[in-house]
Amino acid sequence: MNEQAARSAGDDVEATAAIPRPEHPNPQMRRDHWTNLNGEWDFDFDYAASGMDKGWGSNPPLTKHITVPFCPESRLSGLGHTDFIPCCWYRRAVAVSAEDLTGRVILHFGAVDYEAHVFVNGREVGEHRGGYASFAFDVTDALHEGDNELVVCAKDDVRSHRQPGGKQSDRYESYGCSYTRTTGIWQTVWLEFVPQRHLVDLRITPNLADGSVLIETQTVGEGELDVVISYQGEACGSAHVRGDGNRAAALVKLNAVHPWQVGVGGLYDVTLTFGEDVVHTYFGLRSVAIDGEDFLINGKRVFQRLVLDQGFYPDGIYTAPDAAALERDVLLSQAAGFNGARLHEKAFEPLFLYYCDLHGYLAWGEMANWNLDITTADGIESFLPEWEEIVRRDVNHPSIVGWCPFNETWDLNGRKQDDAVLSIVYHTTKAIDPTRPCIDTSGMFHVITDIYDVHDYEQDVAAFSGHYAGLADNAAGAGAGAGAGAGDGDAAAADGEPKYTEPFPERQRYHGGQPFFVSEYGGIKWIPESQRDNAQSWGYGEAARSETEYIERYRGLTGALLDNPRMFGFCYTQLYDVEQECNGLYSYDRVPKIDIDAIRAINQREAAYERR
């Protein structure tokens, strides 16, 4: 079994029933010497959020137990407590050997929602704000040989409008397209044991045109970096460079070029050796570029047949029950004829992105901006630091072909978005990663963007097609607003300037010349007979009355976009139901609701964009 195959669910670690989610959580920076801290922890609620004042950082009086990494709202946590949780506490013992302490010990958290305070043996070793970004602390100096006490305090207030919450409900109950909340630890916690001189970060920049790859590492201490690259077990290149104590970089010319391809994948394996530190990673050799209105992957027009993926699970809420469930969602989408997804209102965990990389599945990286007030410059403080962490963490994934920090920036209490917030985030994203396009805010209200997209939930096929007729006739633009069919698809004005009709003409800005797509549409409400007693079911527009009607409506809406030569892709809402939202192709437990073969045939029909 080669390394690429071995990275599949749980094969690279010892999987035992006692440890939930036992696989290494970050295949892009994997060491052999690590300890998974998932499993049973002591736990309790802190409804007054006074535990910090009471000194709970050491030996807190916790009376409950929880299964990490599942949030207390989930069934898999053992608690299933779905009311608001302003603060909660965790504790467990961690055994460390004398040998472990000869190097440095790094404590990693995949994600903790929202504000985390971490204590080791009563000493606060760090804090982190942000419910989606990964973070780590060097805890060596707080540890001693034998058992150590690890305590975590997590504060969360999704109603404050001071933290991104995504699709987490701001009411007691779930409603519409807002679902059960997640509080506290919801991704794997682990210890990593590294030498005194070690790697702390890496950036991989492939160059398909040159058949090379640039590998940049951040280091602690001086040393020599060895890079060994292979593809399916065959040696493809190597390098040996000297670092300066902060950084070591190697440009490697590959002796065999294997492009990463949509629907196929194709990953190179990499081993980095820096003194005694050995790190395993991988990359895909592919390019993304914009040429006028064309969005090119590996220099070719590839129609992006995307689906909206919310990243929710019936038993784990934000957290998949196992690695297989993460991979399953990619495979279910591909089985329906999609070649990628908008990872919607949530920064997905790195292991999910690995499966996207493995299977050649396109992904748009998003952030959970809903519930956050961005009507003033204060929104930058609560958004940008975490977004930077997410972009830097996920930048090496070949599956990610674009960034979308904001989605549908609705008014808050009658106040409009601060355009400067979107502009600053856009420019920061491009500064971190100039290799991918960035959509400033999907659907509305664009300020500065590389891609022009709209959301259109018009259910009447003829009306929906009319919105984009002008675009198909070589007009400069057409469109509709989020949640409503609007815009008449008018052709260019008599003076040759674009005439672009929007439901918010005073707000929406069309810059002209960017690639264009409908990044949310459909959302057809369909409730099979077995679910029709669910009074809370929700979807867009009038529900389909039969499976046949559903498929024909899907065929008409999707065909209007496939047949438009100026459209480089679409994104259908959505892959599966989530709680009361019943517009998925699959049920919440991932059972097909519709003839998936019929959907696949519609999706995979050649697009006009591909034959231009």
N, C-alpha and C positions, 0 to 999 in steps of 0.2 A: 504494500500500500504506500503510495507516494504521499508527500507532506500535504498536498492539496486535499486529497481524499481524507487523510487523517484528521483534518481540521473540522470535518463534519461532526454533527452533534455528539459531543461527549467522547469521541474516540481518542482525543489527545490527553485525557485525564482519566483518573480512576473513578468511574461513576458508581455511586452507591446509593441505596434507597434512603440512607440517613441524611444525605445532603441534597436538598433541592437545587436545581440549576447548577450541577456540578462542573459543567464545561468551563474552560477558560473564557472569560467574558470579552476579551479583546484580541482576536486573532491577528490584528495588525501590529501588536507589540507583545509577543508572547515569550515568556521565559519558562524554563522547566522547574525552577525552584520557587514555588508559591503555595499558599495555603488558602483554600476556600473557607470563608467564615459564614456561609449560609447555614441555615438550620434553626434550631430553637434558641431564642434569646429571651431573657426576662424583659417585661414590657409593662408600661402603664400609661394611662391618659393623664394629662396635666391641664385640666379645663381652665384653670385660672392663669395658666402660663407663668406660674410663680416658682417653678422648680429651680431655676437659675438662682433666684434670690435665696432659696432655702438650702443652697449648697448641694444639690443633687448630682453634681459632677463626680462626687465620690460616694459610693455605696448608696445609691438612691433606693427608697423604699418601694420597690416595684412588686406588684402582687399578681401580675398576669404573665402569660407567655405568648409569644408570637413566632411564626415561622417566617424567617427572612429568606428571600428578598420580597415577600409579598406584603403589600400595604395592608393596614388594619381594616380597611373597608372591604377587602376581598375575602372570599370564602377560603382560599388557599392559605391565608394567614392564620386560620383557626379562630378568627374573631368575627369578621363580617359586620363590623360596626360602621354604618354608613352616614351617621350624623356628622356635623362639623366637628373637626378636631383641631383646636387652636394650637395644641402643643402635645407632644408625646415623648416618652423616654424609652431607651433600649439599654440593655446591659448583657455582657457575656464575658466569660473568662477566655483568655488567649494564652496558650502555652508557647513559650519561646525557649530555645536551647542556647547554650553558651556559644555553640558554633554559629547559630543564626546571628548572634550579636557581634561577630567579628567583622561584618560588613555593615551595610545600612538596611534598615527595615522600613519599607514603604507601605502605608495603609491606604488602600484604594476604595473608593465608593463609586459604583456605576452611576447612581443618581439618588438624591435625597430631596424630597419635596417638602419644604422649600428652603428654610434657613436652618443649617445644620451647625451644631456645636459639638465638637468631638473631644473626649477626655480619655486619657490613658493613666491609670493609677492615680486618679484625682487631679491630674494636671491637664489643663486645656491645651491641646496641641494644634488646634486650628478651628476656623469656622468658614462656612461657605454659603453664599446666597445663590439660589438658582435651582429649580426643581428638575432640570433636564440635563445639565452638563455634568460630566464626570470630574472628579477631583481626587487629590491624594495629598497625604502629609508624610513627611519623614518623621517617624515616631521613635527612632532608635534611642534617643537620649531619655525618653520617658519609660523605657522598658527595663526589665530585669529578668534574669534567668528564672524559669519556672512559670507559674500562672500569673497573669496580669489581668487587670480589670479594664475593659473597654466599655465606655458609656457614650451614648449618642443622644442628644436632644434635638428634636425636629420641630420647628415652629411653622405654621401654615395658616394663611388667611386669604383665601381665594376671592373674598368679597372686598378686599381692601383697595382694589384697583392699583396696587403697588407691586403686583407680581404677575407674570404671565401664567395663565391657568389653562389655556387651550379649551378643550371641550368639557372641562370639569364644571359641573353645575354650580351656579352661584345661588341656588335655592336649596331648600332641604331635600326636595325630590329631584329626580331626573325629569327633563322635559324637552320636547322638540329634539334638537340636535345637541343637547347638553346632557352629559352622562354622569355616572357615579364618580366622585372625587377620588384622588390618590393623595395620601399624606405619608410623609416619612420615607423610610428606605423602600425603594421599589426596584433596585437593580442589585447585582451581586456585590458583596463586600469581600475583599481579599487582602491578604498580606503578600508582599513580594520581597524576596531577600536578594539584595544586589551587593556586588563588591564595593569597596570604597570609591574606586574609579568606575564609573558606569555611564550608560546612555540614559537620558531623561526624556528625549523627544526625537521624532524623526519626521522628515518631509520628503516625499517621493514625487518627483516630477518626471513623468514619461515623455519622450519625444518620439512619436511614431515616425515622423518624416525622416528623422536621423537614425532611427533604430538604436536609440540610446536611452539611458535613464540617469537622472541626477538624484543622488541620495544624500540628503543633508541631515546631520545629527547634532543635537545639543548634548554636550558632555559635561560630566563632573570630573575634573582632573585631566591632565595631559595623557596622551597615549596614542597608539596606532590602531587604526580601524581597518579591519579586513572585511570585504564584501564578497560574498559568493552567491551567484544567481544561477538558477536552473529552471527548466520548463519540463514538467512531467518526467523529472528524473535526469534529464540531459543537461549537462553543464552549458551555460549560455554566456558567461562573463564573470569577471572578478576584478577586484581593485584592492590596492593597499595604499593607505594614505596616513599621514601624521596629523593629529589634531593639535590645536593650540591651547587646550585647557578649557575652552568654551564650546568649540565647534569642530566638527570634522565632516568634510564633504567629499564625495567621490562621483565622478562622471564615468559611467560604464558604457562602453560600446558593446552592444549585444551581437553575438555571432549567429544568432537565429532570431528572426522577427516573427512573432506570433501575435497578430492584433487581437485585442479584446473585442469581441463582437456581440452585438445585441442578439439575445436569444441563445447564445452559445457560451459566452464567457471566455475563459482562457487566462489563467493566472500564472505569473512567474513566482517561484518561491525564492526567498532571500534569507540568508543567514548573515547577521552582523556580529562580528567579534571585536570587542574593545577591551583589551587586556583579558581579564577573567570573565567579563560580562558577555553573555551570548544571548542575542535576541533574534527571534524568528518573525518574519513578516512576509508580505507579498505585494504585488502590484499588477495592474492590468495596463497593457500598452495600447492606449487609444487616444484620440484627439477629439476635442469639441471646439467648434468655431461658428461664428456668424458671418455670413457673406450676404449683405443686403437683407433680403427678406428670408433667406435660407438659413436654417439651423442644420449644421453639418456634423455628423459623427463619422470619424475616420475619413473625412473629406467627401462624404456622400449624404444625400438627402435621405433621411430615415423618418418615416411618419411615426410620430410618437403616439401609440395607442395606450393611453394611460388610464388608470382607474384610481379613485380616491380610496386611500387606506387610512383608517382612523387609528389603528394600533391598539384596539381594545379586545379584551378576552373575558368571557362570561365568568370564569372562576378566579382570574388573576387581575382583572381590571386593566391596569397599564402593563402588567407583567405577564408574559407568556408562561404557561405552566412548565414548558420544557423547550429545549432548543428545536425539537422536531416541529413544534407548533409555529415557530418563526419561519422555518423553511417551508412548511406547508402553505402558508399564506402566499408566498412567492409562487409556488407550484400551482395553487388553485387559480391565481390570476393568470398565469401563462396558459393554463388549461382552457380558460375562457377567451383566449386570443389576445390578451393584453401583453404589451412588451415592457411595461413599467408602471410606476405609480407616483402620485403626489403623496408624500408621507405627511399626513394632514394634521395641522395644529398640534404637533408633537415632534420632538426630536427623538427619533427611534434609537434603540440601543445598538451599539457597534456590531453585535453578533447578527442582528437582522440585516444590517448593511453588508456583512460578509456573505450572507446567502444571496443577496442581490448581485454582489460581485461574482460569486461562483456560477450563477445561472445566467449571467448576461442580462440582468433585469434593470432597466433604467429607473432612476430615483431622483426626485426633486427634494432637496433638503429644506425643511421648513422649521419654524419655531412656533411655540404655542402662545401667540400674542393676545388671544382673546382674554378678556377680563382685565387687561392692562390699560391704564389711562395714558394715551399718548397725545393728549390735547395740549400739553405744555412741554417745555424742554425737560421737565423732570422725568419724562418717560425714558429718556436716554439712560439715566442712572439705573433704572430697573430692567432695562432690556439689553443694552449694548454689551456690558461685560460678559454676561452669560452667552449671548450670541457669538461673541468672539471665541469663547472657549469651545463652543460646539463646532464652529467652522474649522478651527485649528485641529480639533480631534478627528473630524470626519473628512478632511480635505484629501486624504490619500485614497479614498474609495473610488475605483473607476466607474462604479454604477451611478454615482452622483453626477448628473450632467448640468445641474443648475441649482441656484440658491433662491429661496423665497422667504425672507425673514418675516414678512407680514402677510396676513390674509384678511381681506374684507375689513378695512379699517373704518368701522361704523362710528357715527357720532356717539358721544357719551354725554348724557344729560343735556343734549342740545348743543354741545361744544364740538367743533370740527377738529380733525387731526391737525397737529402741528406739522406742516410740511417739512420743516427743517429736521424733525426726528427721522423721517423716512429718508431724506437726502443724506444725512450723516451716516445712517446705518448702511445705505447703499454704497457710499464711497468707502466706508470701512471694510465692507465685505469684499469689494474689488481690490482694495489694498492688500488684504490678506491673501486673496485668491484671484489673480487676474486671468486665470485659465478658464473660468466658467462664466456664463451669463448670470445676471442677477435680476430677478423681478422684484421691484421695490415693495409692491403690495398686490397680491393676486386679486383680481376682480375689481377693486376700487380702493382708494382713489390714487391713480398713478401720479407721481411727481417726477421721478427720473428712473428710467427702466431700460433694460436691454431687450426685453420681450414685452409686447403688448398683448395682454390677455383680458378676457371678459368671462363673467359667469352668466349663464342664461338657462333658467329653469322653465322656459316656455314649453308646455306639453303638446300644443297643437303643432303637428309636423309642418303644415303649410306656413303657418306664421313663423315658426322657428327658421325654416329655410329662407324665408323672406328677409330675415335680419341680416343675412350674409350674402344675398344675391348681388348686391353692389360690389362686394369684395371679390366675388367670383368673376364679375364682369370687368375686373381690373381697376375697380375704384380704389381709392386710397384707404378706405376703412369702412367698417360697419360694426355694429355691436349691440350688446344688451347689458343690463345691469344685474347685479347679484340678486338672485331670488325672484326675478321678474323678466318676462320677455319684453324688451323695449328696443328701440332703434329700428329704423326702417330700411337700412341697407342702401341708402341713397348713393348714387354714383357721384363722381367728382363734380364739384360745382363748375359753372360755366367758365369761370376764370382759371380753371385748372387746379385750384387749390383743393385740398381734401375737404369733403363735406362729411363730417362724422357725427352721427346722431347718438346721443347717450341719454339715459333717464336723468342724469345729473350733469347737464351741459356746462353749468357754471363751476363744476368741481373736477370733472374728469379731463385729463389732458392727453391729447393724441400728439405724439411727437413726430410720427411719420417715418416710414421706412424700416421699422423693426419687424422681425418675424412675428406672426400673429397666430393665436390659437384660442379656442374656447376651453378654458381650464376647469370649468365645472358645468355640467349640463345633465339632463336626464332626471336622476333622482326619482324614477318612476315608482310610485307606491304600489307594492304588490304584496298582498297578504294571503298566503295559502289557506285553504279551508281550516287546517288544524290550528291556525293562529287567529281566526276571526272573532274570537271572544275577547281579544285584547283591546279594551276600550281606549288605551293610551297610545295605540299605534299612530305613527306620524310619518309623513312623507311629503313630497312636493306635488301640488296640484291634485287633480282627480285621480283616484286609484284606478289601475287597470281592472277590468271586470273579469278577465280570464287570462290564462297564460298566453293564449294566442294573441289577444289584444296587446299584452305586454310586449311580446316579441315583435309584433308589427310596428308598434310605436317606437321601440328601440331601433328597429331597422330604419325607420324613416328619419329619426333624429340623427342617428349615427351616419346614415348615408349622406345627409346634407353636408356633413363635415368632411367625410371621405371624398366627396365629389367636388370639393372646393379647392382649386389649385393653389390658392393663396394661403391655405391653412396647413401648418406644419404638424398639427397634432390635435388631440382632444383628451379630455379627462372626464370619464363618466363617474357619476355619483350613484352607487358606491359598490365596493367589493362584497361586503357582508352587512347584514343588519347589526345595529348596536342598540341594545336595550329596546326602547320604544320606537326607534327609527327603523321603519320597515321598507327601506328602498334598496336593499342589497340584492345582489345576484345569488348570494348564499345567505342562509340564516346565521344568527349570531354564533351558533355552534358549528358553523361551516358546512352545513348540508345544503346541496343545491336546491334553490327554490324554482329555478327556471331551467329549461332545456339548455345546458351549458354548451352542447355541440352546436346548437342553433346560434347562440351568442358568439361563439368562436368563429363560425362561418361568416357572420356579419362583420365582425371586427377585422378579420384577416383579408377581406377583399382589398384589392389594390387601391391605393389612394391616388387621387389626381396629382397630388404633390410629388409622389414618387415617380410619376411618368412624365413630368414636365421636361 
